[in-house]
Amino acid sequence: MSGNSIADSSAVRLPGKVLAQHHTAITLLEEMLAVSKPGNSLDWLDLACGRGQMITNLENTIPDGEMRSKIRYLGFDISNDYTREVEKLAATLKLGAVETLVGQLDHFPEIVQAEKKFSFITFTNVVHELPPTLFGSLLLELIRRMKPDAKLYVYDMETLPKPELGAITWDAADVKRLLSFIFKESGGHALPPTVPRWPHSSCMAWSINFSRERLDVDAQRFDQVLPELTAKTTAFIKNMFKEKLQRTIEALQEITKYGGQTEEEQKGKINLLFDFWSLSQL
């Protein structure tokens, strides 16, 4: 599998429509802007920004132009065409600053230096397209780039509306296990954030709404433990997804033994076969 994402993924911008995850992210952003001191800016990293789905309706969702002018927006994506669309769209919003960067997600730590800190980070609808270990290392690098009072919002699908060859989904329990591991191994004492599940008409999803202050490990200490923590997290994720592969194999063996004739069982079999192929490539 590619080190970044599956080949047939795409970004769809829906003018006039705000998806639930974007609504949540913009609500968090608006709350942060509302309590920020006069003259202060808010540095926002929109990782895997796509074609600007997150900011498409920003003029309506944050209609106060003075409030929008506090935003210093950085969009990061793999596609030059996408980032040009984002720049064109952002130019109409009268933000305080706009920058876009192009690069592979596994090159993010080299492209956006650790010294660059953000008040707000969004990362939506991408995790299932990544090798699981890359999500783990990215999550650590994002925490590293959070200001002390920053918020991180991550959202992805637990089940897909249609199977995607190469996609590897996380469920909320997987994500909670990962966060618990990171909090413990980094030396924190607080409980990790909850990972709610969100039922939609076409899929099930999960999200993280994470405040940096919740991880009671200062930035200097986190930087010191990061290399070892990254190695441990990678090993932890590999083991977790080996377990997931074994469960998938057992489920397929059960279908082989007992059959699955209903429409729902047939759909489940197809999903398991897609999962088996993706997981077996890790």
C-alpha positions in Angstrom: 0.0 0.0 0.0 1.1 3.6 -0.7 2.7 5.4 2.2 0.1 8.1 2.1 -3.3 7.2 0.8 -5.4 5.0 -1.5 -5.3 5.8 -5.2 -9.0 6.5 -5.9 -9.7 8.9 -3.0 -11.1 12.3 -3.9 -12.2 15.5 -2.3 -15.8 16.7 -2.9 -16.7 20.3 -2.2 -20.5 20.9 -1.6 -21.3 24.6 -1.8 -24.4 25.5 0.2 -24.1 22.3 2.3 -22.3 21.9 5.6 -21.4 18.3 6.6 -21.8 17.4 10.2 -18.1 17.0 10.8 -17.4 20.4 9.3 -20.2 22.0 11.3 -18.6 20.6 14.5 -15.1 21.9 13.5 -16.3 25.4 12.6 -18.3 25.5 15.9 -15.1 24.8 17.8 -13.3 27.4 15.8 -15.9 30.0 16.4 -15.9 29.4 20.1 -12.1 29.8 20.2 -12.3 33.0 18.2 -15.1 34.4 20.4 -12.9 34.1 23.6 -9.6 35.2 22.0 -8.2 38.6 23.1 -8.5 41.6 20.8 -5.6 41.7 18.4 -4.7 38.0 18.8 -4.7 35.7 15.8 -5.6 32.1 15.6 -3.3 29.8 13.6 -5.4 27.0 12.0 -3.8 24.0 10.3 -6.3 22.2 8.0 -4.4 19.0 7.3 -5.4 17.2 4.1 -7.5 20.2 3.3 -8.7 18.8 0.0 -10.5 21.4 -2.2 -11.4 23.6 0.8 -14.4 21.6 2.1 -13.9 23.0 5.6 -13.8 26.6 4.6 -16.4 26.5 1.7 -19.2 27.9 3.8 -17.1 29.9 6.3 -18.6 33.2 5.2 -22.0 32.0 6.3 -20.9 30.0 9.4 -18.7 32.8 10.7 -20.3 35.9 9.2 -18.4 38.3 11.4 -15.6 39.6 9.1 -13.6 40.9 12.0 -13.7 37.5 13.6 -12.6 35.8 10.3 -9.7 38.3 10.0 -8.2 36.7 13.2 -7.7 33.4 11.3 -4.2 32.6 9.9 -5.0 29.6 7.8 -2.6 26.9 6.6 -4.0 24.2 4.2 -1.8 21.1 3.6 -2.6 18.6 0.9 -1.0 16.2 -1.5 -2.5 17.9 -4.6 -1.4 21.2 -6.2 -4.7 21.5 -8.0 -6.5 21.3 -4.7 -4.4 23.8 -2.9 -4.8 26.3 -5.8 -8.6 25.9 -5.3 -8.2 26.5 -1.6 -6.2 29.7 -2.2 -8.7 31.0 -4.6 -11.6 30.3 -2.2 -9.8 31.6 0.9 -9.0 34.9 -0.9 -12.7 35.7 -0.8 -13.0 35.2 2.9 -10.8 38.1 4.2 -8.8 35.9 6.5 -5.8 37.3 8.4 -3.4 35.2 6.4 -3.6 32.2 4.0 -0.9 29.7 3.1 -1.0 26.3 1.4 1.6 23.6 1.3 1.8 20.6 -1.0 3.3 17.3 0.2 2.9 13.7 1.1 1.4 13.1 4.5 4.4 11.0 5.5 6.6 14.1 4.7 4.5 16.4 6.9 7.1 16.5 9.8 9.8 17.7 7.4 7.6 20.2 5.5 6.0 21.8 8.6 8.7 22.2 11.1 8.1 21.4 14.8 8.7 25.0 15.8 5.5 26.0 13.9 2.7 25.9 16.4 -1.1 26.0 15.9 -4.1 27.0 17.9 -6.5 24.7 16.0 -5.9 21.6 13.9 -8.4 19.8 11.8 -7.9 16.4 10.1 -11.1 15.0 8.7 -12.2 12.1 6.4 -8.7 10.8 5.7 -7.6 8.3 8.3 -9.1 5.3 6.5 -7.0 6.1 3.5 -3.7 5.9 5.4 -1.6 3.0 6.6 -2.5 2.7 10.3 1.0 3.3 11.5 1.1 6.6 9.6 -2.0 7.8 11.4 -0.3 7.0 14.7 2.9 9.0 13.8 0.9 11.8 12.4 -1.2 12.1 15.5 2.0 12.4 17.6 3.4 15.1 15.2 0.2 17.0 15.4 0.2 17.0 19.2 3.8 18.2 19.0 2.7 21.2 17.0 -0.2 22.3 19.3 0.1 25.4 21.3 -0.6 25.0 25.1 -4.3 26.0 24.6 -4.8 24.4 21.2 -7.5 22.1 20.1 -7.3 19.1 17.7 -10.3 17.8 15.8 -10.1 14.5 14.0 -13.0 12.8 12.3 -13.3 9.7 10.1 -15.6 6.9 9.1 -15.8 3.7 11.0 -17.8 2.0 8.2 -17.7 3.2 4.6 -20.8 3.8 2.5 -19.2 1.7 -0.2 -16.1 -0.6 0.1 -12.9 1.0 -1.1 -10.0 -1.2 -2.2 -7.1 -0.4 0.1 -9.1 1.4 2.7 -8.5 0.4 6.4 -11.0 1.8 8.8 -10.5 2.4 12.5 -13.4 2.0 14.9 -13.9 4.1 17.9 -12.6 1.4 20.2 -9.4 1.2 18.2 -8.9 5.0 18.5 -9.6 5.0 22.2 -7.0 2.3 22.7 -4.5 4.3 20.8 -5.2 7.5 22.7 -5.0 5.6 26.0 -1.6 4.2 25.0 -0.2 7.6 23.9 -1.3 9.3 27.1 0.2 6.5 29.3 3.5 6.1 27.4 4.1 9.9 27.1 4.0 10.2 30.9 0.6 11.8 31.2 -1.7 11.1 34.2 -5.0 12.4 32.9 -7.6 10.3 31.2 -7.6 10.5 27.4 -10.6 12.1 25.6 -13.6 10.1 24.8 -14.1 8.9 21.2 -17.8 9.3 20.4 -19.5 7.3 17.6 -21.7 9.2 15.1 -24.4 7.3 13.2 -25.2 8.7 9.8 -27.6 7.5 7.1 -24.8 6.0 5.0 -22.1 5.1 7.6 -20.9 5.1 11.2 -18.2 7.6 12.2 -16.0 8.6 15.1 -14.3 11.8 16.2 -11.7 13.2 18.6 -12.0 16.6 20.2 -8.7 17.0 22.0 -7.5 19.9 24.0 -3.7 20.0 24.4 -3.9 21.0 28.0 -5.6 17.7 28.7 -2.3 15.9 28.1 -0.4 17.0 31.2 3.0 16.6 29.6 4.8 19.8 28.7 6.1 20.5 25.2 9.8 20.0 26.1 9.2 16.6 27.8 7.0 15.5 24.9 9.8 16.4 22.4 12.2 14.4 24.5 10.1 11.2 24.5 8.8 11.5 20.9 11.3 9.2 19.1 10.8 6.4 21.6 7.1 7.1 21.8 6.8 6.9 18.0 8.5 3.6 17.9 6.3 2.2 20.7 3.2 3.5 19.0 4.1 2.0 15.7 4.6 -1.4 17.3 1.4 -1.0 19.3 -0.6 -0.2 16.1 0.9 -3.1 14.1 -0.1 -5.5 16.9 -3.6 -4.0 17.1 -4.2 -4.5 13.3 -2.7 -8.0 13.3 -5.5 -8.8 15.8 -8.0 -7.1 13.5 -6.8 -9.3 10.6 -7.1 -12.4 12.7 -10.7 -11.4 13.6 -11.5 -10.8 9.9 -10.1 -14.3 9.0 -12.2 -15.9 11.7 -15.3 -14.2 10.4 -14.6 -15.3 6.9 -14.0 -18.9 8.1 -17.4 -18.8 9.8 -19.1 -17.7 6.6 -17.3 -20.4 4.7 -18.5 -23.0 7.2 -22.0 -21.9 7.8 -22.8 -19.8 4.7 -24.4 -16.4 4.5 -27.4 -16.1 2.3 -29.3 -13.0 3.4 -28.7 -9.7 1.7 -27.2 -8.3 4.8 -24.9 -11.3 5.2 -23.8 -11.0 1.6 -23.0 -7.4 2.1 -21.1 -8.2 5.2 -19.1 -10.9 3.3 -18.1 -8.3 0.7 -16.9 -5.9 3.3 -14.9 -8.6 5.1 -13.2 -9.6 1.8 -12.2 -5.9 1.2 -11.0 -5.7 4.8 -9.0 -8.9 4.4 -7.2 -7.7 1.3 -6.3 -4.4 2.8 -5.2 -5.7 6.2 -3.2 -8.5 4.6 -1.1 -5.9 2.8 0.2 -4.4 6.0 
